[in-house]
Amino acid sequence: MHKKVAVVGDKDSVLVFKAVGVDVFDPIEKDDIRRTVDQLARDNYGVIFITEQLAVQIPETITRYDNQMLPAIILIPSNQGTLNIGLDRIDSSVEKAVGSNIL
């Protein structure tokens, strides 16, 4: 069974993903963002891309999924640029996996 992929972010940032067949969601309010991510996890999505700008509004939700195999929560920059949070998370994950930051 294939896992589904979703992108959560503002309309301008996620619209391009819709063109390639990825399910897109554009919640605005903090509670809606949290509910969307939790619902996607319950709906068997394997990968959830979320813009950094929305992720910073729900850090406790993002952290809750960090210790689970699925879904993988991947932070991406929005069309307004990056906050470098996604890259910092990748650095941290690599360091945890191999014992040092090789990037």
Secondary structure, 3 states (H helix, E strand, C coil): CCCEEEEECCHHHHHHHHHCCCEEECCCCHHHHHHHHHHHHHCCEEEEEEEHHHHCCCHHHHHHHHCCCCCEEEEECECCECCCHHHHHHHHHHHHHHCCCCC
